[in-house]
Amino acid sequence: MARLRLFWRDALALLFAVGDRRTPAGARAAALLALAYALSPVDLLPDVIPLAGWGDDLLVVPTILALAARGLPAPVLADARARSAGLGLLVLVAVGLLGWGLLRAVAA
């Protein structure tokens, strides 16, 4: 589980690093390729196949992003990881507030 968490952390960090001018062109191109694959209607496995169709998106996109993150300079990766950690906390708080709101709505 810890490996998966590190994998997603680097994938999210690369998305933040794309906007940094210190990011190499190869890493930027890989991030854009992953985004294009995620948004493209053409997949390795069609999305109409239950679970398998979404599973390829959940594996291919983060894999491309994590491999591209390995090509980032250390200062860029450190800055991007710090930004992605802050976003993770924000998402956690937002999900908690949404759950609390849903519970209150159901209880009323």
N, CA, C and O atoms as a GROMACS GRO file, in nm:
protein
  432
    1MET      N    1   0.082  -0.119   0.000
    1MET     CA    2   0.000   0.000   0.000
    1MET      C    3   0.087   0.126   0.000
    1MET      O    4   0.052   0.226  -0.062
    2ALA      N    5   0.199   0.119   0.069
    2ALA     CA    6   0.288   0.236   0.075
    2ALA      C    7   0.346   0.266  -0.062
    2ALA      O    8   0.362   0.383  -0.098
    3ARG      N    9   0.376   0.163  -0.141
    3ARG     CA   10   0.429   0.184  -0.276
    3ARG      C   11   0.326   0.253  -0.363
    3ARG      O   12   0.360   0.342  -0.442
    4LEU      N   13   0.199   0.214  -0.348
    4LEU     CA   14   0.092   0.276  -0.426
    4LEU      C   15   0.078   0.423  -0.391
    4LEU      O   16   0.054   0.507  -0.478
    5ARG      N   17   0.091   0.455  -0.264
    5ARG     CA   18   0.080   0.593  -0.219
    5ARG      C   19   0.194   0.678  -0.277
    5ARG      O   20   0.172   0.790  -0.321
    6LEU      N   21   0.316   0.623  -0.278
    6LEU     CA   22   0.430   0.694  -0.337
    6LEU      C   23   0.413   0.710  -0.487
    6LEU      O   24   0.449   0.814  -0.544
    7PHE      N   25   0.358   0.610  -0.550
    7PHE     CA   26   0.332   0.611  -0.694
    7PHE      C   27   0.238   0.726  -0.729
    7PHE      O   28   0.265   0.804  -0.820
    8TRP      N   29   0.126   0.735  -0.657
    8TRP     CA   30   0.028   0.842  -0.682
    8TRP      C   31   0.084   0.978  -0.644
    8TRP      O   32   0.053   1.078  -0.709
    9ARG      N   33   0.166   0.984  -0.540
    9ARG     CA   34   0.226   1.112  -0.500
    9ARG      C   35   0.312   1.168  -0.611
    9ARG      O   36   0.304   1.287  -0.642
   10ASP      N   37   0.394   1.083  -0.672
   10ASP     CA   38   0.479   1.130  -0.782
   10ASP      C   39   0.398   1.166  -0.905
   10ASP      O   40   0.431   1.260  -0.977
   11ALA      N   41   0.291   1.092  -0.929
   11ALA     CA   42   0.206   1.122  -1.044
   11ALA      C   43   0.141   1.259  -1.026
   11ALA      O   44   0.138   1.339  -1.120
   12LEU      N   45   0.089   1.286  -0.909
   12LEU     CA   46   0.027   1.416  -0.883
   12LEU      C   47   0.131   1.528  -0.882
   12LEU      O   48   0.104   1.638  -0.929
   13ALA      N   49   0.248   1.499  -0.830
   13ALA     CA   50   0.355   1.599  -0.829
   13ALA      C   51   0.394   1.639  -0.971
   13ALA      O   52   0.421   1.757  -0.996
   14LEU      N   53   0.396   1.544  -1.062
   14LEU     CA   54   0.432   1.578  -1.201
   14LEU      C   55   0.330   1.673  -1.262
   14LEU      O   56   0.366   1.761  -1.340
   15LEU      N   57   0.204   1.654  -1.228
   15LEU     CA   58   0.103   1.746  -1.280
   15LEU      C   59   0.129   1.889  -1.233
   15LEU      O   60   0.106   1.984  -1.307
   16PHE      N   61   0.178   1.905  -1.111
   16PHE     CA   62   0.214   2.038  -1.063
   16PHE      C   63   0.342   2.088  -1.129
   16PHE      O   64   0.357   2.207  -1.153
   17ALA      N   65   0.434   1.997  -1.158
   17ALA     CA   66   0.564   2.035  -1.215
   17ALA      C   67   0.553   2.076  -1.362
   17ALA      O   68   0.643   2.142  -1.413
   18VAL      N   69   0.446   2.038  -1.431
   18VAL     CA   70   0.433   2.071  -1.573
   18VAL      C   71   0.438   2.222  -1.595
   18VAL      O   72   0.493   2.268  -1.695
   19GLY      N   73   0.383   2.298  -1.505
   19GLY     CA   74   0.382   2.443  -1.519
   19GLY      C   75   0.512   2.511  -1.481
   19GLY      O   76   0.529   2.630  -1.506
   20ASP      N   77   0.604   2.437  -1.422
   20ASP     CA   78   0.732   2.494  -1.380
   20ASP      C   79   0.826   2.502  -1.499
   20ASP      O   80   0.842   2.405  -1.573
   21ARG      N   81   0.889   2.616  -1.520
   21ARG     CA   82   0.978   2.636  -1.636
   21ARG      C   83   1.104   2.551  -1.626
   21ARG      O   84   1.172   2.533  -1.727
   22ARG      N   85   1.135   2.499  -1.507
   22ARG     CA   86   1.253   2.413  -1.490
   22ARG      C   87   1.228   2.268  -1.530
   22ARG      O   88   1.321   2.188  -1.530
   23THR      N   89   1.103   2.234  -1.563
   23THR     CA   90   1.068   2.097  -1.600
   23THR      C   91   1.120   2.065  -1.739
   23THR      O   92   1.095   2.141  -1.832
   24PRO      N   93   1.192   1.953  -1.756
   24PRO     CA   94   1.241   1.915  -1.888
   24PRO      C   95   1.127   1.886  -1.986
   24PRO      O   96   1.017   1.849  -1.945
   25ALA      N   97   1.155   1.904  -2.112
   25ALA     CA   98   1.053   1.886  -2.216
   25ALA      C   99   1.001   1.743  -2.219
   25ALA      O  100   0.882   1.721  -2.245
   26GLY      N  101   1.086   1.644  -2.193
   26GLY     CA  102   1.042   1.504  -2.195
   26GLY      C  103   0.939   1.475  -2.087
   26GLY      O  104   0.840   1.406  -2.113
   27ALA      N  105   0.961   1.526  -1.968
   27ALA     CA  106   0.866   1.505  -1.858
   27ALA      C  107   0.735   1.577  -1.887
   27ALA      O  108   0.627   1.525  -1.858
   28ARG      N  109   0.745   1.696  -1.943
   28ARG     CA  110   0.625   1.773  -1.978
   28ARG      C  111   0.546   1.699  -2.086
   28ARG      O  112   0.423   1.691  -2.078
   29ALA      N  113   0.615   1.644  -2.186
   29ALA     CA  114   0.548   1.570  -2.294
   29ALA      C  115   0.481   1.445  -2.241
   29ALA      O  116   0.370   1.411  -2.283
   30ALA      N  117   0.547   1.375  -2.148
   30ALA     CA  118   0.488   1.254  -2.089
   30ALA      C  119   0.362   1.288  -2.010
   30ALA      O  120   0.263   1.214  -2.015
   31ALA      N  121   0.364   1.397  -1.937
   31ALA     CA  122   0.246   1.438  -1.861
   31ALA      C  123   0.130   1.471  -1.955
   31ALA      O  124   0.016   1.435  -1.928
   32LEU      N  125   0.161   1.538  -2.064
   32LEU     CA  126   0.056   1.572  -2.161
   32LEU      C  127   0.004   1.446  -2.231
   32LEU      O  128  -0.114   1.436  -2.261
   33LEU      N  129   0.093   1.349  -2.256
   33LEU     CA  130   0.052   1.221  -2.314
   33LEU      C  131  -0.043   1.148  -2.221
   33LEU      O  132  -0.143   1.092  -2.265
   34ALA      N  133  -0.011   1.147  -2.093
   34ALA     CA  134  -0.098   1.081  -1.994
   34ALA      C  135  -0.234   1.149  -1.988
   34ALA      O  136  -0.337   1.082  -1.979
   35LEU      N  137  -0.235   1.281  -1.992
   35LEU     CA  138  -0.361   1.354  -1.991
   35LEU      C  139  -0.442   1.325  -2.116
   35LEU      O  140  -0.564   1.306  -2.109
   36ALA      N  141  -0.376   1.322  -2.231
   36ALA     CA  142  -0.445   1.291  -2.357
   36ALA      C  143  -0.503   1.150  -2.353
   36ALA      O  144  -0.615   1.127  -2.400
   37TYR      N  145  -0.429   1.055  -2.297
   37TYR     CA  146  -0.479   0.918  -2.287
   37TYR      C  147  -0.601   0.913  -2.195
   37TYR      O  148  -0.699   0.844  -2.224
   38ALA      N  149  -0.596   0.985  -2.085
   38ALA     CA  150  -0.707   0.983  -1.990
   38ALA      C  151  -0.834   1.043  -2.051
   38ALA      O  152  -0.944   0.996  -2.022
   39LEU      N  153  -0.819   1.145  -2.133
   39LEU     CA  154  -0.935   1.213  -2.191
   39LEU      C  155  -0.979   1.154  -2.325
   39LEU      O  156  -1.090   1.181  -2.371
   40SER      N  157  -0.894   1.073  -2.386
   40SER     CA  158  -0.922   1.018  -2.518
   40SER      C  159  -1.028   0.908  -2.510
   40SER      O  160  -1.029   0.830  -2.415
   41PRO      N  161  -1.116   0.902  -2.609
   41PRO     CA  162  -1.213   0.792  -2.611
   41PRO      C  163  -1.150   0.659  -2.654
   41PRO      O  164  -1.212   0.554  -2.640
   42VAL      N  165  -1.028   0.663  -2.706
   42VAL     CA  166  -0.957   0.542  -2.749
   42VAL      C  167  -0.875   0.489  -2.630
   42VAL      O  168  -0.789   0.560  -2.578
   43ASP      N  169  -0.902   0.366  -2.589
   43ASP     CA  170  -0.834   0.305  -2.475
   43ASP      C  171  -0.779   0.169  -2.516
   43ASP      O  172  -0.818   0.112  -2.618
   44LEU      N  173  -0.687   0.117  -2.434
   44LEU     CA  174  -0.642  -0.021  -2.455
   44LEU      C  175  -0.757  -0.118  -2.434
   44LEU      O  176  -0.775  -0.212  -2.511
   45LEU      N  177  -0.834  -0.095  -2.330
   45LEU     CA  178  -0.955  -0.172  -2.303
   45LEU      C  179  -1.072  -0.075  -2.300
   45LEU      O  180  -1.067   0.024  -2.227
   46PRO      N  181  -1.177  -0.100  -2.377
   46PRO     CA  182  -1.291  -0.007  -2.379
   46PRO      C  183  -1.353   0.008  -2.240
   46PRO      O  184  -1.357  -0.086  -2.161
   47ASP      N  185  -1.402   0.129  -2.213
   47ASP     CA  186  -1.461   0.157  -2.082
   47ASP      C  187  -1.593   0.084  -2.059
   47ASP      O  188  -1.640   0.078  -1.945
   48VAL      N  189  -1.653   0.029  -2.164
   48VAL     CA  190  -1.780  -0.042  -2.146
   48VAL      C  191  -1.760  -0.179  -2.081
   48VAL      O  192  -1.856  -0.239  -2.033
   49ILE      N  193  -1.635  -0.229  -2.080
   49ILE     CA  194  -1.606  -0.355  -2.010
   49ILE      C  195  -1.598  -0.324  -1.862
   49ILE      O  196  -1.512  -0.247  -1.819
   50PRO      N  197  -1.688  -0.382  -1.781
   50PRO     CA  198  -1.690  -0.348  -1.638
   50PRO      C  199  -1.554  -0.370  -1.572
   50PRO      O  200  -1.489  -0.472  -1.592
   51LEU      N  201  -1.514  -0.275  -1.493
   51LEU     CA  202  -1.391  -0.271  -1.414
   51LEU      C  203  -1.264  -0.272  -1.499
   51LEU      O  204  -1.175  -0.191  -1.475
   52ALA      N  205  -1.253  -0.359  -1.595
   52ALA     CA  206  -1.131  -0.366  -1.676
   52ALA      C  207  -1.113  -0.239  -1.759
   52ALA      O  208  -1.001  -0.191  -1.776
   53GLY      N  209  -1.221  -0.185  -1.809
   53GLY     CA  210  -1.214  -0.063  -1.890
   53GLY      C  211  -1.162   0.056  -1.811
   53GLY      O  212  -1.087   0.138  -1.863
   54TRP      N  213  -1.203   0.065  -1.686
   54TRP     CA  214  -1.154   0.175  -1.601
   54TRP      C  215  -1.019   0.140  -1.541
   54TRP      O  216  -0.938   0.228  -1.512
   55GLY      N  217  -0.994   0.012  -1.524
   55GLY     CA  218  -0.870  -0.032  -1.464
   55GLY      C  219  -0.748   0.007  -1.546
   55GLY      O  220  -0.645   0.041  -1.490
   56ASP      N  221  -0.760   0.002  -1.679
   56ASP     CA  222  -0.644   0.041  -1.760
   56ASP      C  223  -0.615   0.189  -1.744
   56ASP      O  224  -0.498   0.229  -1.743
   57ASP      N  225  -0.719   0.271  -1.730
   57ASP     CA  226  -0.696   0.414  -1.706
   57ASP      C  227  -0.629   0.436  -1.571
   57ASP      O  228  -0.541   0.522  -1.558
   58LEU      N  229  -0.671   0.360  -1.471
   58LEU     CA  230  -0.616   0.376  -1.337
   58LEU      C  231  -0.473   0.324  -1.325
   58LEU      O  232  -0.403   0.357  -1.230
   59LEU      N  233  -0.429   0.244  -1.422
   59LEU     CA  234  -0.293   0.193  -1.420
   59LEU      C  235  -0.202   0.265  -1.520
   59LEU      O  236  -0.088   0.300  -1.487
   60VAL      N  237  -0.250   0.287  -1.641
   60VAL     CA  238  -0.167   0.344  -1.746
   60VAL      C  239  -0.131   0.489  -1.717
   60VAL      O  240  -0.014   0.527  -1.724
   61VAL      N  241  -0.229   0.570  -1.684
   61VAL     CA  242  -0.205   0.713  -1.663
   61VAL      C  243  -0.108   0.738  -1.548
   61VAL      O  244  -0.009   0.809  -1.568
   62PRO      N  245  -0.132   0.684  -1.428
   62PRO     CA  246  -0.035   0.709  -1.320
   62PRO      C  247   0.103   0.650  -1.348
   62PRO      O  248   0.204   0.704  -1.303
   63THR      N  249   0.108   0.540  -1.422
   63THR     CA  250   0.238   0.481  -1.456
   63THR      C  251   0.319   0.575  -1.543
   63THR      O  252   0.438   0.597  -1.518
   64ILE      N  253   0.256   0.631  -1.645
   64ILE     CA  254   0.326   0.728  -1.732
   64ILE      C  255   0.370   0.849  -1.651
   64ILE      O  256   0.483   0.896  -1.666
   65LEU      N  257   0.282   0.898  -1.566
   65LEU     CA  258   0.316   1.015  -1.485
   65LEU      C  259   0.430   0.986  -1.387
   65LEU      O  260   0.520   1.068  -1.371
   66ALA      N  261   0.426   0.870  -1.323
   66ALA     CA  262   0.531   0.836  -1.226
   66ALA      C  263   0.666   0.816  -1.294
   66ALA      O  264   0.769   0.857  -1.241
   67LEU      N  265   0.666   0.754  -1.412
   67LEU     CA  266   0.791   0.737  -1.485
   67LEU      C  267   0.847   0.871  -1.530
   67LEU      O  268   0.968   0.893  -1.527
   68ALA      N  269   0.760   0.961  -1.571
   68ALA     CA  270   0.805   1.094  -1.612
   68ALA      C  271   0.857   1.173  -1.493
   68ALA      O  272   0.950   1.253  -1.508
   69ALA      N  273   0.799   1.152  -1.375
   69ALA     CA  274   0.842   1.224  -1.255
   69ALA      C  275   0.986   1.189  -1.219
   69ALA      O  276   1.055   1.268  -1.155
   70ARG      N  277   1.031   1.070  -1.259
   70ARG     CA  278   1.170   1.031  -1.230
   70ARG      C  279   1.269   1.118  -1.306
   70ARG      O  280   1.385   1.128  -1.266
   71GLY      N  281   1.226   1.180  -1.415
   71GLY     CA  282   1.314   1.264  -1.494
   71GLY      C  283   1.318   1.409  -1.450
   71GLY      O  284   1.383   1.492  -1.513
   72LEU      N  285   1.248   1.441  -1.343
   72LEU     CA  286   1.246   1.580  -1.294
   72LEU      C  287   1.370   1.611  -1.211
   72LEU      O  288   1.419   1.524  -1.139
   73PRO      N  289   1.420   1.733  -1.221
   73PRO     CA  290   1.528   1.774  -1.130
   73PRO      C  291   1.479   1.771  -0.986
   73PRO      O  292   1.361   1.794  -0.959
   74ALA      N  293   1.568   1.744  -0.894
   74ALA     CA  294   1.532   1.729  -0.752
   74ALA      C  295   1.460   1.851  -0.694
   74ALA      O  296   1.361   1.834  -0.623
   75PRO      N  297   1.504   1.976  -0.722
   75PRO     CA  298   1.431   2.090  -0.664
   75PRO      C  299   1.289   2.104  -0.718
   75PRO      O  300   1.197   2.142  -0.645
   76VAL      N  301   1.271   2.073  -0.846
   76VAL     CA  302   1.137   2.082  -0.905
   76VAL      C  303   1.047   1.976  -0.843
   76VAL      O  304   0.933   2.005  -0.808
   77LEU      N  305   1.098   1.854  -0.829
   77LEU     CA  306   1.019   1.746  -0.770
   77LEU      C  307   0.984   1.776  -0.624
   77LEU      O  308   0.872   1.749  -0.581
   78ALA      N  309   1.078   1.833  -0.549
   78ALA     CA  310   1.051   1.866  -0.409
   78ALA      C  311   0.941   1.972  -0.398
   78ALA      O  312   0.851   1.960  -0.315
   79ASP      N  313   0.949   2.076  -0.481
   79ASP     CA  314   0.845   2.180  -0.480
   79ASP      C  315   0.709   2.122  -0.518
   79ASP      O  316   0.608   2.154  -0.455
   80ALA      N  317   0.708   2.038  -0.621
   80ALA     CA  318   0.582   1.980  -0.668
   80ALA      C  319   0.523   1.885  -0.564
   80ALA      O  320   0.401   1.882  -0.545
   81ARG      N  321   0.609   1.808  -0.496
   81ARG     CA  322   0.559   1.718  -0.391
   81ARG      C  323   0.498   1.797  -0.276
   81ARG      O  324   0.397   1.756  -0.219
   82ALA      N  325   0.559   1.909  -0.241
   82ALA     CA  326   0.504   1.992  -0.134
   82ALA      C  327   0.366   2.046  -0.172
   82ALA      O  328   0.275   2.048  -0.090
   83ARG      N  329   0.353   2.089  -0.296
   83ARG     CA  330   0.223   2.140  -0.343
   83ARG      C  331   0.119   2.029  -0.347
   83ARG      O  332   0.004   2.051  -0.312
   84SER      N  333   0.160   1.907  -0.389
   84SER     CA  334   0.064   1.797  -0.398
   84SER      C  335   0.022   1.750  -0.259
   84SER      O  336  -0.092   1.706  -0.241
   85ALA      N  337   0.110   1.759  -0.160
   85ALA     CA  338   0.073   1.722  -0.023
   85ALA      C  339  -0.032   1.816   0.031
   85ALA      O  340  -0.125   1.773   0.099
   86GLY      N  341  -0.020   1.943   0.001
   86GLY     CA  342  -0.120   2.040   0.043
   86GLY      C  343  -0.255   2.013  -0.022
   86GLY      O  344  -0.359   2.029   0.041
   87LEU      N  345  -0.253   1.973  -0.147
   87LEU     CA  346  -0.378   1.940  -0.216
   87LEU      C  347  -0.442   1.817  -0.156
   87LEU      O  348  -0.564   1.811  -0.143
   88GLY      N  349  -0.360   1.718  -0.120
   88GLY     CA  350  -0.413   1.597  -0.057
   88GLY      C  351  -0.487   1.628   0.071
   88GLY      O  352  -0.593   1.571   0.097
   89LEU      N  353  -0.432   1.717   0.151
   89LEU     CA  354  -0.498   1.756   0.275
   89LEU      C  355  -0.629   1.829   0.246
   89LEU      O  356  -0.729   1.807   0.313
   90LEU      N  357  -0.627   1.915   0.146
   90LEU     CA  358  -0.748   1.988   0.108
   90LEU      C  359  -0.858   1.893   0.061
   90LEU      O  360  -0.974   1.910   0.097
   91VAL      N  361  -0.822   1.792  -0.018
   91VAL     CA  362  -0.919   1.694  -0.065
   91VAL      C  363  -0.975   1.615   0.052
   91VAL      O  364  -1.095   1.589   0.057
   92LEU      N  365  -0.890   1.578   0.146
   92LEU     CA  366  -0.936   1.505   0.263
   92LEU      C  367  -1.037   1.586   0.344
   92LEU      O  368  -1.138   1.532   0.388
   93VAL      N  369  -1.010   1.713   0.364
   93VAL     CA  370  -1.102   1.800   0.437
   93VAL      C  371  -1.233   1.815   0.360
   93VAL      O  372  -1.341   1.811   0.419
   94ALA      N  373  -1.225   1.832   0.228
   94ALA     CA  374  -1.345   1.847   0.146
   94ALA      C  375  -1.432   1.722   0.151
   94ALA      O  376  -1.554   1.733   0.161
   95VAL      N  377  -1.372   1.605   0.144
   95VAL     CA  378  -1.448   1.480   0.151
   95VAL      C  379  -1.513   1.466   0.289
   95VAL      O  380  -1.627   1.422   0.300
   96GLY      N  381  -1.441   1.504   0.393
   96GLY     CA  382  -1.498   1.499   0.527
   96GLY      C  383  -1.618   1.592   0.543
   96GLY      O  384  -1.719   1.554   0.601
   97LEU      N  385  -1.606   1.712   0.490
   97LEU     CA  386  -1.718   1.807   0.497
   97LEU      C  387  -1.837   1.759   0.414
   97LEU      O  388  -1.952   1.776   0.455
   98LEU      N  389  -1.810   1.700   0.300
   98LEU     CA  390  -1.918   1.646   0.217
   98LEU      C  391  -1.989   1.533   0.288
   98LEU      O  392  -2.112   1.527   0.287
   99GLY      N  393  -1.914   1.443   0.351
   99GLY     CA  394  -1.974   1.334   0.427
   99GLY      C  395  -2.057   1.385   0.542
   99GLY      O  396  -2.167   1.334   0.568
  100TRP      N  397  -2.005   1.485   0.612
  100TRP     CA  398  -2.079   1.544   0.724
  100TRP      C  399  -2.210   1.606   0.675
  100TRP      O  400  -2.314   1.591   0.738
  101GLY      N  401  -2.203   1.678   0.563
  101GLY     CA  402  -2.323   1.740   0.507
  101GLY      C  403  -2.426   1.637   0.463
  101GLY      O  404  -2.546   1.656   0.483
  102LEU      N  405  -2.380   1.528   0.404
  102LEU     CA  406  -2.473   1.423   0.363
  102LEU      C  407  -2.540   1.357   0.482
  102LEU      O  408  -2.659   1.328   0.478
  103LEU      N  409  -2.462   1.332   0.588
  103LEU     CA  410  -2.520   1.274   0.709
  103LEU      C  411  -2.625   1.365   0.771
  103LEU      O  412  -2.729   1.318   0.817
  104ARG      N  413  -2.598   1.493   0.773
  104ARG     CA  414  -2.696   1.590   0.828
  104ARG      C  415  -2.820   1.594   0.743
  104ARG      O  416  -2.931   1.605   0.795
  105ALA      N  417  -2.804   1.586   0.608
  105ALA     CA  418  -2.919   1.591   0.519
  105ALA      C  419  -3.006   1.466   0.535
  105ALA      O  420  -3.129   1.474   0.531
  106VAL      N  421  -2.942   1.351   0.552
  106VAL     CA  422  -3.016   1.227   0.569
  106VAL      C  423  -3.087   1.224   0.704
  106VAL      O  424  -3.199   1.174   0.714
  107ALA      N  425  -3.023   1.276   0.808
  107ALA     CA  426  -3.080   1.275   0.943
  107ALA      C  427  -3.196   1.373   0.956
  107ALA      O  428  -3.282   1.355   1.043
  108ALA      N  429  -3.201   1.473   0.872
  108ALA     CA  430  -3.306   1.576   0.886
  108ALA      C  431  -3.440   1.530   0.832
  108ALA      O  432  -3.537   1.606   0.837
   0.00000   0.00000   0.00000
